[in-house]
Amino acid sequence: MTVPTNHPGGAASDVRTVADGYLDALADWEPKAAQTIGRAAPVIPDLSPDAYDARAALAGRTATALAASAPTGSADRMLAGALADRLAAETDLHDSGFTTRLLAPLATPVHLARSAFDDLATDTEADWALVADTLAALPTALAQYRQTLARSAGRGQRVARRQVLAVADQCAAWIDPRRDDFYPRLVARYPGGRSAARLAAGAAAATTATAEFEAYLRTELAPAAPEADGVGRELYAITARSFLGATIDLDEVYAYGWAELDRLAARMRAVADEIVPGGTVADAMAALDADPRRRLVGLPALTDWLNERVAHVTAALDGTHFDIPAATRRVECRITPAASGVMYYTAPDPGLTRPGRVWWCLPPGTDEASTWREISTLHHESLPGHHLQHAITLTLPDLHPWQRTLCEVHGYAEGWAHYAEGLADEIGLIADPGERLGMLCGQIWRACRIVIDAGLHLDLPIPAGNGFTTATRWTPELGVSFLARIAGMDRATARFEVDRYLGWPGQALAFKVGARLWQQARDRATRTGLATREFHARALRLGPAGLDVLAGALAEEGTPR
């Protein structure tokens, strides 16, 4: 089929023709790719071993064709660089076995299959029919991924036992009637009609399939899984390079993490003194938690706070610091018990038929929170973070459709969102010292991520006299206590965090390393006299890319034009 390039100026260039062909072929396996080109596709992708092999082969063929192409301008060069980087990352992750053995507490194929239901509309009978179709497809998807995991295990490619059991526990929580009971609870919202029988059968089948997948993890995969959590320098270098889209000096980044801990701890002490004069950071946190003005109880109050704060931030940013396109300006905030204590963002669909959404996943049984702890995460996930970046990217006509919707680079996206947390304070979105302490908790948390993630996976020594711990080597339990003491996390969230680092080696670097690049690029641009607002506009117009590609584009003649 012919894929529209959405590029003003006539026929597709050589590079864009390669990208068109890649997107067209990718739509056979990737639902978002199918949506992007207007092709009907199942909501849950094919997770079979054959599908993973076919995607890897497609990446190889496309990389060869791309290398033979001839970019004809800056937009072509950006597309070629971004696509080449992502194809190389996909190939490296597949060849190392990382992609086909992935089990972790967050964002694995298992989670994506469950979360596929979050953005399905439920307004019409046709909407509910699609929900029923997706429920019916879930058992096949889990069976396919079981085959993929089994094949990887047969090749000696296994994740640590901790990760296997973490996903098993989450599967159990999703179908536990006392905790989530997700699928029956989903179909219970159906008002009645001709899809009732299919929805009920689908919910039962999805629940059974999830239970069977949990049992497979516990009884077959976990017993033979290795106990060692760290993946070692060879695989870590591959995953870090892939998540960042950049080659970095791992030891330099580890040292940078420790330096950031020192800097941020000093700032936190200064802000804490504004809240409780003469007190410690812990004293200030306790005072903020005890302040009833900062405490929300009940799901309606939590939801209202999310939506009201996002609306306030949107109004404060639009037309002053950024120009937010009207088509993507709106963001919805929702609360779900489907995960454990995290907030995350889902972008609008390629056709812009639904808005971007911020999801706050409260631990089961929890319906209260302190706003001072959450404000920086809300800025990260909504504006000026993830939603703002997607709101602009999705409406850029010069970007190839693959760039707009499928070029996903953790270092770019998480780097921007983490940079945006500090930007929020800089432009006046942080209301008082309490919220500023919350922002700094988020900043120091990301510094902790660097030293814990790299330290655990690379077995790096803890520097003597660091001022934070007297331990000499990292362990998962030390990582949990470190986050609880230094970043002020509750231990359950801290444990989830450490398990996440262990399951996604190198991904935790994306936040601070990415933000560092954004800040360095801005510093270079503003030294030439460019206003901050114009820098943001020009940089975001380049579209998503690996950090090395982005840095090259931003450095070209000082700043992008």
NUMI-518644 format. One record per residue (C-alpha): y, z, x; residue in one letter. Coordinates in nm, 4 decimals, decimal comma, always signed. Example, Ala and Ser with C-alpha at 12.3 -4.5 7.8 and 13.67 -1.06 7.14 Angstrom:
<pts>
y z x code
-0,4500 +0,7800 +1,2300 A
-0,1060 +0,7140 +1,3670 S
</pts>
This chain:
<pts>
y z x code
+0,0000 +0,0000 +0,0000 M
+0,3628 -0,0408 +0,1030 T
+0,5326 +0,2886 +0,1776 V
+0,9104 +0,3007 +0,1280 P
+1,0889 +0,4136 +0,4414 T
+1,3904 +0,5573 +0,2562 N
+1,5927 +0,4329 +0,5515 H
+1,9184 +0,2501 +0,4928 P
+1,9374 -0,0704 +0,6847 G
+1,6560 -0,2935 +0,5634 G
+1,3130 -0,3475 +0,7134 A
+1,1259 -0,0683 +0,8835 A
+1,1433 -0,0513 +1,2613 S
+0,8386 -0,0594 +1,4835 D
+0,8295 +0,3204 +1,5047 V
+0,8829 +0,3652 +1,1329 R
+0,6019 +0,1191 +1,0589 T
+0,3662 +0,3371 +1,2634 V
+0,4892 +0,6460 +1,0789 A
+0,4478 +0,4695 +0,7438 D
+0,0871 +0,3837 +0,8248 G
+0,0152 +0,7379 +0,9400 Y
+0,1602 +0,8890 +0,6236 L
-0,0316 +0,6439 +0,4032 D
-0,3619 +0,7237 +0,5748 A
-0,2931 +1,0969 +0,5871 L
-0,2572 +1,0975 +0,2089 A
-0,6358 +1,0564 +0,1842 D
-0,6739 +1,4193 +0,2976 W
-0,3355 +1,5905 +0,2702 E
-0,1982 +1,6615 -0,0817 P
+0,1609 +1,6923 +0,0403 K
+0,1362 +1,3513 +0,2074 A
+0,0111 +1,2023 -0,1187 A
+0,2968 +1,3649 -0,3096 Q
+0,5455 +1,2286 -0,0566 T
+0,4447 +0,8673 -0,1216 I
+0,3941 +0,9149 -0,4944 G
+0,0153 +0,9016 -0,4936 R
-0,1935 +1,1250 -0,7173 A
-0,4086 +1,3679 -0,5202 A
-0,5992 +1,6932 -0,5680 P
-0,3959 +2,0085 -0,5108 V
-0,6523 +2,1522 -0,2666 I
-0,7271 +1,9344 +0,0381 P
-1,0675 +1,8306 +0,1646 D
-1,1854 +2,1066 +0,4011 L
-1,5142 +1,9476 +0,5069 S
-1,6142 +1,8834 +0,8692 P
-1,5932 +1,5078 +0,8061 D
-1,2349 +1,5406 +0,6824 A
-1,1311 +1,7353 +0,9912 Y
-1,2931 +1,4723 +1,2143 D
-1,1286 +1,1892 +1,0231 A
-0,7860 +1,3502 +1,0565 R
-0,8367 +1,3985 +1,4297 A
-0,9386 +1,0337 +1,4671 A
-0,6304 +0,9271 +1,2699 L
-0,4097 +1,1336 +1,5000 A
-0,5602 +0,9613 +1,8033 G
-0,5157 +0,6104 +1,6626 R
-0,1594 +0,6826 +1,5574 T
-0,0696 +0,8269 +1,8973 A
-0,1950 +0,5081 +2,0637 T
+0,0056 +0,2886 +1,8264 A
+0,3146 +0,5053 +1,8695 L
+0,2942 +0,4833 +2,2489 A
+0,3016 +0,1054 +2,2194 A
+0,6029 +0,1014 +1,9853 S
+0,9639 +0,0439 +2,0852 A
+1,2244 +0,2843 +1,9413 P
+1,5459 +0,0960 +1,8646 T
+1,7987 +0,3766 +1,8212 G
+1,8557 +0,7520 +1,8214 S
+1,6901 +0,8014 +1,4809 A
+1,3837 +0,6089 +1,5994 D
+1,3722 +0,8065 +1,9219 R
+1,3845 +1,1338 +1,7270 M
+1,1089 +1,0205 +1,4899 L
+0,8932 +0,8939 +1,7775 A
+0,9370 +1,2148 +1,9744 G
+0,8694 +1,4418 +1,6785 A
+0,5628 +1,2463 +1,5676 L
+0,4177 +1,2160 +1,9188 A
+0,4570 +1,5904 +1,9678 D
+0,2813 +1,6766 +1,6403 R
-0,0019 +1,4305 +1,7019 L
-0,0622 +1,5813 +2,0449 A
-0,0576 +1,9316 +1,8958 A
-0,3057 +1,8363 +1,6241 E
-0,5375 +1,6791 +1,8789 T
-0,5200 +1,9781 +2,1141 D
-0,5873 +2,2292 +1,8361 L
-0,8777 +2,0255 +1,7030 H
-1,0357 +1,9605 +2,0419 D
-1,0109 +2,3281 +2,1376 S
-1,1880 +2,4258 +1,8152 G
-0,8952 +2,6324 +1,6939 F
-0,8344 +2,4340 +1,3751 T
-1,1943 +2,4225 +1,2592 T
-1,2769 +2,7888 +1,3108 R
-0,9518 +2,9348 +1,1795 L
-0,9804 +3,2712 +1,0089 L
-0,6851 +3,5102 +1,0165 A
-0,4993 +3,7375 +0,7727 P
-0,2412 +3,4726 +0,6809 L
-0,1998 +3,0958 +0,6234 A
-0,5551 +2,9780 +0,6889 T
-0,7297 +2,7138 +0,4743 P
-0,8758 +3,0002 +0,2705 V
-0,5277 +3,1324 +0,1908 H
-0,3901 +2,7862 +0,1214 L
-0,6675 +2,7220 -0,1296 A
-0,5810 +3,0454 -0,3125 R
-0,2039 +2,9959 -0,2913 S
-0,2348 +2,6398 -0,4246 A
-0,2083 +2,7969 -0,7698 F
+0,1231 +2,9695 -0,6994 D
+0,3348 +2,6571 -0,7403 D
+0,1440 +2,4954 -1,0268 L
+0,3539 +2,4675 -1,3410 A
+0,2195 +2,6325 -1,6565 T
+0,4651 +2,5076 -1,9180 D
+0,2687 +2,2362 -2,0966 T
-0,0876 +2,1558 -2,1932 E
-0,0952 +1,8950 -1,9164 A
+0,0123 +2,1624 -1,6676 D
-0,2717 +2,3886 -1,7758 W
-0,5161 +2,0983 -1,7513 A
-0,4176 +2,0613 -1,3841 L
-0,4712 +2,4359 -1,3355 V
-0,8199 +2,3925 -1,4830 A
-0,8893 +2,0966 -1,2526 D
-0,7771 +2,2993 -0,9510 T
-0,9906 +2,5978 -1,0504 L
-1,2884 +2,3659 -1,0800 A
-1,2148 +2,2280 -0,7318 A
-1,1937 +2,5655 -0,5584 L
-1,5707 +2,6280 -0,5234 P
-1,6108 +2,2896 -0,3530 T
-1,3222 +2,3607 -0,1153 A
-1,4662 +2,6986 -0,0112 L
-1,8108 +2,5452 +0,0324 A
-1,6600 +2,2707 +0,2491 Q
-1,4772 +2,5185 +0,4694 Y
-1,7953 +2,7226 +0,4999 R
-1,9624 +2,4074 +0,6382 Q
-1,6737 +2,3572 +0,8800 T
-1,6937 +2,7173 +1,0020 L
-2,0717 +2,6942 +1,0365 A
-2,0507 +2,3775 +1,2441 R
-1,7884 +2,5347 +1,4704 S
-2,0030 +2,8445 +1,5108 A
-2,2943 +2,6231 +1,6076 G
-2,0765 +2,4799 +1,8838 R
-1,9922 +2,8276 +2,0089 G
-1,6412 +2,8167 +1,8617 Q
-1,6026 +3,1495 +1,6834 R
-1,3098 +3,3763 +1,6062 V
-1,3285 +3,7474 +1,6736 A
-1,5135 +3,9719 +1,4307 R
-1,1878 +4,1442 +1,3359 R
-1,0528 +3,8169 +1,1902 Q
-1,3689 +3,7377 +0,9966 V
-1,3695 +4,0782 +0,8313 L
-0,9945 +4,0687 +0,7606 A
-1,0345 +3,7498 +0,5559 V
-1,3442 +3,8915 +0,3864 A
-1,1421 +4,1963 +0,2830 D
-0,8676 +3,9744 +0,1423 Q
-1,1178 +3,7682 -0,0559 C
-1,2547 +4,0905 -0,1983 A
-0,9052 +4,2060 -0,2971 A
-0,8247 +3,8780 -0,4740 W
-1,1205 +3,9129 -0,7100 I
-1,1276 +4,2920 -0,7497 D
-1,0337 +4,3777 -1,1136 P
-0,8780 +4,7031 -0,9919 R
-0,6519 +4,5331 -0,7390 R
-0,5684 +4,1707 -0,8133 D
-0,8332 +3,9880 -1,0255 D
-0,6286 +3,6777 -0,9555 F
-0,8146 +3,3997 -1,1368 Y
-0,8850 +3,5781 -1,4689 P
-0,5295 +3,7124 -1,4615 R
-0,3961 +3,3597 -1,4080 L
-0,5771 +3,2077 -1,7063 V
-0,4947 +3,5072 -1,9254 A
-0,1395 +3,3661 -1,9381 R
-0,2640 +3,0560 -2,1216 Y
-0,1257 +3,0632 -2,4764 P
-0,4293 +2,8915 -2,6200 G
-0,5365 +2,5334 -2,6832 G
-0,7908 +2,2729 -2,5865 R
-0,8081 +2,3839 -2,2195 S
-0,9212 +2,7376 -2,3006 A
-1,2915 +2,6858 -2,2315 A
-1,2312 +2,4946 -1,9066 R
-0,9850 +2,7553 -1,7819 L
-1,2214 +3,0436 -1,8552 A
-1,5115 +2,8641 -1,6887 A
-1,2939 +2,7691 -1,3932 G
-1,1693 +3,1250 -1,3417 A
-1,5268 +3,2554 -1,3493 A
-1,6443 +2,9865 -1,1063 A
-1,3522 +3,0483 -0,8693 A
-1,4205 +3,4214 -0,8731 T
-1,7899 +3,3670 -0,8036 T
-1,7171 +3,1180 -0,5248 A
-1,4738 +3,3605 -0,3616 T
-1,7355 +3,6362 -0,3779 A
-1,9952 +3,4066 -0,2218 E
-1,7534 +3,3060 +0,0544 F
-1,6800 +3,6731 +0,1222 E
-2,0531 +3,7427 +0,1452 A
-2,0969 +3,4518 +0,3884 Y
-1,8258 +3,5919 +0,6122 L
-1,9743 +3,9409 +0,6126 R
-2,3441 +3,8633 +0,6375 T
-2,3600 +3,5401 +0,8379 E
-2,0422 +3,4836 +1,0366 L
-1,9354 +3,8389 +1,1260 A
-2,2641 +3,9620 +1,2812 P
-2,2519 +3,6904 +1,5495 A
-1,8750 +3,6960 +1,5993 A
-1,7425 +3,8191 +1,9343 P
-1,5812 +4,1623 +1,9547 E
-1,3143 +4,0565 +2,2058 A
-0,9832 +3,9886 +2,0331 D
-0,7854 +3,8158 +2,3078 G
-0,8402 +3,4405 +2,3475 V
-0,7468 +3,4126 +2,7148 G
-0,4854 +3,2062 +2,8984 R
-0,6428 +2,8616 +2,8546 E
-0,6564 +2,8618 +2,4743 L
-0,3369 +3,0653 +2,4453 Y
-0,1459 +2,8010 +2,6416 A
-0,2757 +2,5353 +2,4021 I
-0,1881 +2,7253 +2,0845 T
+0,1520 +2,8416 +2,2106 A
+0,2404 +2,4857 +2,3148 R
+0,1304 +2,3547 +1,9764 S
+0,3130 +2,6155 +1,7668 F
+0,6348 +2,5809 +1,9671 L
+0,6335 +2,2130 +2,0449 G
+0,7318 +2,3235 +2,3927 A
+0,5771 +2,4056 +2,7274 T
+0,6887 +2,7509 +2,8368 I
+0,6370 +2,9895 +3,1248 D
+0,4226 +3,2527 +2,9553 L
+0,4990 +3,5237 +3,2094 D
+0,8752 +3,4593 +3,1878 E
+0,8614 +3,4844 +2,8088 V
+0,6697 +3,8132 +2,8356 Y
+0,9432 +3,9506 +3,0631 A
+1,2091 +3,8194 +2,8220 Y
+1,0408 +4,0130 +2,5417 G
+1,0713 +4,3384 +2,7343 W
+1,4357 +4,2678 +2,8166 A
+1,5077 +4,2076 +2,4486 E
+1,3441 +4,5376 +2,3601 L
+1,5856 +4,7187 +2,5936 D
+1,8900 +4,5360 +2,4569 R
+1,8024 +4,5821 +2,0908 L
+1,6994 +4,9456 +2,1265 A
+2,0461 +5,0229 +2,2646 A
+2,2106 +4,8472 +1,9689 R
+1,9898 +5,0356 +1,7239 M
+2,0889 +5,3697 +1,8763 R
+2,4565 +5,2808 +1,8413 A
+2,4204 +5,1779 +1,4766 V
+2,2048 +5,4824 +1,3975 A
+2,4868 +5,7040 +1,5258 D
+2,7155 +5,5476 +1,2636 E
+2,4695 +5,6475 +0,9905 I
+2,3751 +5,9951 +1,1159 V
+2,6253 +6,1020 +1,3839 P
+2,4391 +6,2526 +1,6757 G
+2,1020 +6,1634 +1,5196 G
+1,8202 +5,9415 +1,6378 T
+1,7136 +5,6038 +1,5027 V
+1,4316 +5,7815 +1,3189 A
+1,6850 +6,0183 +1,1622 D
+1,8931 +5,7248 +1,0415 A
+1,5876 +5,5501 +0,8955 M
+1,4854 +5,8661 +0,7123 A
+1,8357 +5,9055 +0,5701 A
+1,8398 +5,5472 +0,4494 L
+1,4960 +5,5800 +0,2890 D
+1,6118 +5,8962 +0,1107 A
+1,9272 +5,7302 -0,0256 D
+1,8643 +5,6578 -0,3970 P
+2,1266 +5,3806 -0,3912 R
+1,9000 +5,1857 -0,1556 R
+1,5781 +5,2474 -0,3467 R
+1,4410 +5,0105 -0,6095 L
+1,1590 +5,1131 -0,8409 V
+0,9747 +4,8810 -1,0778 G
+0,9054 +4,5088 -1,0635 L
+1,2033 +4,4108 -1,2842 P
+1,4445 +4,5956 -1,0558 A
+1,2890 +4,4406 -0,7446 L
+1,2973 +4,0895 -0,8919 T
+1,6568 +4,1267 -1,0103 D
+1,7668 +4,2471 -0,6672 W
+1,6031 +3,9491 -0,4952 L
+1,7618 +3,6933 -0,7267 N
+2,1037 +3,8572 -0,7334 E
+2,1216 +3,8894 -0,3553 R
+2,0123 +3,5288 -0,2998 V
+2,2689 +3,4061 -0,5530 A
+2,5398 +3,6053 -0,3746 H
+2,4428 +3,4668 -0,0327 V
+2,4244 +3,1097 -0,1650 T
+2,7754 +3,1352 -0,3106 A
+2,9087 +3,2857 +0,0124 A
+2,7624 +3,0079 +0,2308 L
+2,8081 +2,6920 +0,0249 D
+3,1245 +2,5030 +0,1080 G
+3,2323 +2,7463 +0,3774 T
+2,9671 +2,7678 +0,6489 H
+2,7309 +2,4990 +0,5175 F
+2,7264 +2,2208 +0,2613 D
+2,4193 +2,2854 +0,0470 I
+2,2998 +1,9810 -0,1501 P
+2,3144 +2,0373 -0,5254 A
+1,9627 +1,8986 -0,5749 A
+1,8090 +2,1705 -0,3587 T
+2,0629 +2,4494 -0,3908 R
+1,8612 +2,6715 -0,6260 R
+1,5943 +2,9084 -0,4998 V
+1,3675 +3,1254 -0,7136 E
+1,2421 +3,4698 -0,6145 C
+0,9073 +3,5960 -0,7384 R
+0,6880 +3,8989 -0,6795 I
+0,3115 +3,8748 -0,6469 T
+0,0380 +4,1228 -0,5481 P
-0,1719 +3,8446 -0,3944 A
-0,1182 +3,9459 -0,0310 A
-0,0243 +4,2556 +0,1608 S
+0,3346 +4,3581 +0,2139 G
+0,4871 +4,0296 +0,3322 V
+0,7652 +3,8004 +0,2131 M
+0,7288 +3,4251 +0,2521 Y
+0,8857 +3,0986 +0,1413 Y
+0,7510 +2,7813 -0,0191 T
+0,9675 +2,4693 -0,0031 A
+1,0432 +2,2421 -0,2973 P
+0,7874 +1,9706 -0,3593 D
+0,8662 +1,6247 -0,2139 P
+0,9799 +1,4988 -0,5540 G
+1,2123 +1,7980 -0,5994 L
+1,0599 +1,8814 -0,9379 T
+1,0530 +2,2533 -0,8587 R
+1,2846 +2,4683 -0,6487 P
+1,2174 +2,6478 -0,3241 G
+1,0689 +2,9914 -0,3819 R
+1,0721 +3,3243 -0,2033 V
+0,7554 +3,5243 -0,2668 W
+0,7477 +3,8988 -0,2097 W
+0,3889 +4,0122 -0,1820 C
+0,3792 +4,3831 -0,2507 L
+0,0680 +4,5762 -0,1528 P
-0,1491 +4,6363 -0,4607 P
-0,0297 +4,9409 -0,6535 G
+0,3207 +4,9329 -0,5008 T
+0,6303 +4,8730 -0,7122 D
+0,9135 +5,0173 -0,5043 E
+1,0993 +4,9418 -0,1825 A
+1,4075 +5,0280 +0,0236 S
+1,6562 +4,7410 +0,0229 T
+1,7927 +4,8179 +0,3705 W
+1,4512 +4,7354 +0,5156 R
+1,4178 +4,4030 +0,3306 E
+1,7595 +4,2383 +0,3495 I
+1,7068 +4,0695 +0,6848 S
+1,3681 +3,9334 +0,5786 T
+1,5301 +3,7984 +0,2640 L
+1,7912 +3,6173 +0,4758 H
+1,5071 +3,4844 +0,6930 H
+1,3110 +3,3448 +0,4005 E
+1,5994 +3,2239 +0,1817 S
+1,9496 +3,1633 +0,3164 L
+2,0674 +3,1008 +0,5792 P
+1,7021 +3,0802 +0,6842 G
+1,4067 +2,8757 +0,5592 H
+1,5475 +2,7652 +0,2247 H
+1,8755 +2,6453 +0,3692 L
+1,6979 +2,4422 +0,6370 Q
+1,4642 +2,2823 +0,3793 H
+1,7455 +2,2313 +0,1279 A
+1,9238 +2,0148 +0,3845 I
+1,6217 +1,8414 +0,5382 T
+1,4725 +1,7320 +0,2066 L
+1,7873 +1,5415 +0,1099 T
+1,8571 +1,3569 +0,4356 L
+1,8193 +0,9832 +0,3659 P
+1,7976 +0,8845 +0,7342 D
+1,4863 +1,0921 +0,7957 L
+1,1471 +0,9304 +0,7584 H
+0,9514 +1,0859 +0,4673 P
+0,7036 +1,2332 +0,7162 W
+0,9886 +1,4141 +0,8933 Q
+1,1306 +1,5518 +0,5703 R
+0,8132 +1,7007 +0,4264 T
+0,5297 +1,7092 +0,6804 L
+0,6749 +1,7716 +1,0269 C
+0,5915 +2,1409 +1,0485 E
+0,6713 +2,3134 +1,3779 V
+0,6649 +2,6926 +1,3828 H
+0,9061 +2,7140 +1,6745 G
+1,1624 +2,4994 +1,4937 Y
+1,1332 +2,6540 +1,1472 A
+1,0728 +3,0180 +1,2414 E
+1,3179 +2,9888 +1,5271 G
+1,5897 +2,8717 +1,2889 W
+1,5070 +3,1433 +1,0340 A
+1,5124 +3,4181 +1,2972 H
+1,8368 +3,2811 +1,4412 Y
+1,9694 +3,2871 +1,0841 A
+1,9079 +3,6626 +1,0561 E
+2,1631 +3,7278 +1,3292 G
+2,3912 +3,4568 +1,1922 L
+2,3944 +3,6402 +0,8580 A
+2,5476 +3,9435 +1,0287 D
+2,7898 +3,7287 +1,2266 E
+2,9354 +3,5642 +0,9146 I
+2,9636 +3,8807 +0,7083 G
+2,6529 +3,8858 +0,4913 L
+2,5419 +4,2283 +0,6154 I
+2,7134 +4,4869 +0,3972 A
+2,7105 +4,8078 +0,6046 D
+2,5501 +4,9914 +0,9001 P
+2,2381 +5,0627 +0,6940 G
+2,1700 +4,6943 +0,6361 E
+2,2639 +4,6255 +0,9983 R
+1,9988 +4,8719 +1,1144 L
+1,7532 +4,6859 +0,8930 G
+1,8568 +4,3589 +1,0567 M
+1,8070 +4,5101 +1,4016 L
+1,4643 +4,6391 +1,2967 C
+1,3762 +4,2784 +1,2198 G
+1,5128 +4,1657 +1,5555 Q
+1,3255 +4,4257 +1,7572 I
+1,0122 +4,3590 +1,5545 W
+1,0183 +3,9979 +1,6848 R
+1,0655 +4,1236 +2,0410 A
+0,7640 +4,3491 +1,9862 C
+0,5752 +4,0420 +1,8722 R
+0,6271 +3,8734 +2,2063 I
+0,5016 +4,1573 +2,4231 V
+0,2139 +4,2551 +2,1921 I
+0,0938 +3,8991 +2,1274 D
+0,1098 +3,7797 +2,4864 A
-0,0037 +4,1164 +2,6188 G
-0,3163 +4,1289 +2,4031 L
-0,4256 +3,7673 +2,4425 H
-0,3475 +3,7370 +2,8145 L
-0,4393 +4,0967 +2,9061 D
-0,1025 +4,1401 +3,0738 L
-0,0076 +4,4759 +3,2254 P
+0,2548 +4,6913 +3,0577 I
+0,5482 +4,7384 +3,2980 P
+0,5769 +5,0899 +3,4377 A
+0,8840 +5,2851 +3,3327 G
+0,9567 +5,0538 +3,0390 N
+1,0898 +5,3399 +2,8238 G
+0,8728 +5,2603 +2,5215 F
+0,5167 +5,3563 +2,6167 T
+0,3332 +5,5165 +2,9064 T
+0,0224 +5,3064 +2,8423 A
-0,0705 +5,0537 +3,1076 T
-0,2763 +4,8046 +2,9001 R
-0,2527 +4,6695 +2,5479 W
-0,5029 +4,7487 +2,2740 T
-0,4782 +4,6588 +1,9031 P
-0,4252 +5,0253 +1,8152 E
-0,1442 +5,0532 +2,0698 L
+0,0149 +4,7458 +1,9115 G
+0,0052 +4,9149 +1,5690 V
+0,1621 +5,2379 +1,6939 S
+0,4188 +5,0410 +1,8968 F
+0,5391 +4,8551 +1,5866 L
+0,5457 +5,1758 +1,3828 A
+0,7524 +5,3642 +1,6419 R
+0,9785 +5,0915 +1,7737 I
+1,0313 +4,8676 +1,4678 A
+1,0005 +5,1407 +1,2047 G
+0,7084 +4,9793 +1,0212 M
+0,4625 +5,1647 +0,8044 D
+0,1217 +5,1649 +0,9686 R
-0,0463 +4,9469 +0,7059 A
+0,2080 +4,6674 +0,7591 T
+0,1913 +4,7169 +1,1349 A
-0,1866 +4,6804 +1,1280 R
-0,1566 +4,3614 +0,9233 F
+0,0920 +4,2314 +1,1816 E
-0,1316 +4,2974 +1,4796 V
-0,4305 +4,1397 +1,3061 D
-0,2095 +3,8378 +1,2378 R
-0,1129 +3,8065 +1,6063 Y
-0,4748 +3,8216 +1,7075 L
-0,5697 +3,5511 +1,4572 G
-0,2814 +3,3152 +1,5426 W
-0,2468 +3,3357 +1,9235 P
+0,0975 +3,2212 +2,0356 G
+0,2449 +3,1809 +1,6847 Q
+0,4291 +3,5119 +1,7155 A
+0,6364 +3,3653 +1,9993 L
+0,7892 +3,1065 +1,7666 A
+1,0468 +3,3432 +1,6184 F
+1,2312 +3,4726 +1,9232 K
+1,1606 +3,1785 +2,1525 V
+1,2772 +2,9387 +1,8814 G
+1,5878 +3,1452 +1,8045 A
+1,6654 +3,1585 +2,1765 R
+1,6701 +2,7769 +2,1911 L
+1,8928 +2,7491 +1,8825 W
+2,1399 +2,9981 +2,0318 Q
+2,1378 +2,8299 +2,3727 Q
+2,2013 +2,4903 +2,2125 A
+2,4870 +2,6320 +2,0074 R
+2,6399 +2,7957 +2,3159 D
+2,6327 +2,4642 +2,5025 R
+2,7902 +2,2815 +2,2091 A
+3,0651 +2,5321 +2,1427 T
+3,1626 +2,5323 +2,5114 R
+3,2562 +2,1670 +2,4603 T
+3,4868 +2,2668 +2,1739 G
+3,2532 +2,1926 +1,8817 L
+3,2963 +2,4295 +1,5873 A
+2,9930 +2,6344 +1,4871 T
+2,9834 +2,4812 +1,1395 R
+2,9802 +2,1291 +1,2811 E
+2,7087 +2,2220 +1,5317 F
+2,4850 +2,3497 +1,2514 H
+2,5442 +2,0376 +1,0442 A
+2,4705 +1,7999 +1,3315 R
+2,1664 +1,9927 +1,4533 A
+2,0019 +2,0232 +1,1117 L
+2,0619 +1,6522 +1,0468 R
+1,8234 +1,5751 +1,3339 L
+1,5365 +1,7059 +1,1226 G
+1,2341 +1,9169 +1,2218 P
+1,0825 +1,8626 +1,5656 A
+0,9064 +2,0391 +1,8484 G
+1,1423 +2,2534 +2,0542 L
+1,1236 +2,0319 +2,3620 D
+1,2098 +1,7233 +2,1541 V
+1,4875 +1,9114 +1,9764 L
+1,6315 +2,0443 +2,3011 A
+1,6421 +1,6934 +2,4446 G
+1,8213 +1,5580 +2,1385 A
+2,0688 +1,8458 +2,1320 L
+2,1423 +1,8068 +2,5021 A
+2,2046 +1,4317 +2,4742 E
+2,5720 +1,3910 +2,5609 E
+2,6194 +1,7617 +2,4959 G
+2,5368 +1,7613 +2,1239 T
+2,3838 +1,5286 +1,8608 P
+2,6065 +1,2670 +1,7044 R
</pts>
